Amino acid sequence: MPASYDFPQDLTDAQDELRQVRADLQSVYQRVPWSAEPLDAWETHESAWRESSRPASPGWGPQDAAEIAWLRAREVELATVIVTHAYWSRLAPADVLAARDALKHHHEQMADASS
């Protein structure tokens, strides 16, 4: 049975928000054109080892670019809060990796517990 950790609320809140920010960022990336800047369409040469192509990209609009910049900055802030949290200093160095993994999956355990 995996070890149980008593994570502080602010740490689990930061992890939950980080997961949501990453999901939001992924959603925006799926919505916007493939290139941030306007670029012409392209194809690999016929003798390339792997064929690839992209349609022309109009680039990201200012609103999309601002949203992506904000989400990226928030992702870095939250990751910093999590990694530098004082909770980790309470654990033996050998236990930090397992605890960090447990934190990443605590939402699954919470969902299972409420079922």
C-alpha positions in Angstrom: 0.0 0.0 0.0 1.4 3.4 -0.9 2.4 5.8 1.9 -0.1 8.3 3.0 0.9 12.0 3.3 -0.7 14.8 5.2 -0.3 17.6 2.7 -1.0 21.1 3.8 -4.1 22.7 2.2 -2.1 25.4 0.5 0.1 22.8 -1.2 -2.8 20.7 -2.5 -4.6 23.9 -3.6 -1.5 25.0 -5.6 -1.2 21.5 -7.2 -4.9 21.6 -8.1 -4.6 25.0 -9.7 -1.4 24.0 -11.5 -3.3 21.0 -13.0 -6.1 23.3 -14.1 -3.8 25.9 -15.6 -2.0 23.2 -17.6 -5.4 21.9 -18.8 -6.4 25.5 -19.8 -3.1 26.0 -21.6 -3.5 22.7 -23.5 -7.0 23.8 -24.5 -5.8 27.2 -25.8 -2.9 25.5 -27.7 -5.5 23.3 -29.5 -7.6 26.3 -30.4 -4.9 28.7 -31.8 -2.9 28.3 -35.0 0.2 26.1 -34.9 2.6 29.1 -35.1 2.6 32.1 -32.8 3.9 34.3 -35.7 2.4 34.4 -39.2 4.2 31.7 -41.4 3.7 30.3 -44.8 2.7 26.8 -45.4 5.5 24.2 -45.8 6.2 20.6 -46.8 9.2 18.5 -46.3 11.2 17.5 -49.4 10.1 14.3 -51.1 13.3 12.5 -50.1 13.0 13.5 -46.4 13.2 10.5 -44.0 9.7 11.5 -42.7 7.2 13.5 -44.6 5.7 16.5 -42.8 3.7 19.6 -43.6 1.9 22.5 -42.1 -0.8 24.8 -43.5 -0.2 28.6 -43.5 -0.6 30.1 -40.1 -2.0 33.6 -39.5 -0.3 33.6 -36.1 -1.8 34.2 -32.7 -4.0 37.1 -32.1 -3.1 39.6 -29.3 -5.8 38.2 -27.0 -4.7 34.6 -27.5 -1.0 35.6 -27.0 -1.9 37.5 -23.8 -3.8 34.5 -22.5 -1.0 32.1 -23.2 1.6 34.4 -21.7 -0.5 34.7 -18.5 -1.1 31.0 -18.3 2.6 30.2 -18.8 3.6 32.8 -16.1 1.0 31.3 -13.7 2.3 27.8 -14.4 5.8 28.9 -13.5 4.6 30.7 -10.3 2.6 27.6 -9.1 5.4 25.2 -9.9 7.8 27.4 -7.9 5.3 27.5 -4.9 5.1 23.7 -5.0 8.8 22.9 -5.4 9.9 25.4 -2.8 7.2 24.7 -0.2 8.4 24.2 3.3 6.5 20.9 3.6 9.3 19.1 1.6 11.9 19.9 4.2 9.9 17.9 6.8 10.5 14.7 4.8 13.6 12.6 4.6 15.3 13.2 1.3 14.7 9.7 0.2 10.9 10.2 0.7 10.5 13.4 -1.3 10.1 11.8 -4.7 7.4 9.5 -3.6 5.6 12.3 -1.7 5.8 14.6 -4.8 4.3 11.8 -6.9 1.6 11.3 -4.4 0.8 15.0 -4.5 0.5 14.9 -8.2 -2.1 12.2 -7.9 -3.9 13.3 -4.7 -6.9 14.5 -6.8 -7.4 10.9 -8.0 -7.4 9.7 -4.4 -9.8 12.4 -3.4 -12.2 11.4 -6.2 -12.0 7.7 -5.2 -12.6 8.6 -1.6 -15.8 10.6 -2.4 -17.2 7.8 -4.6 
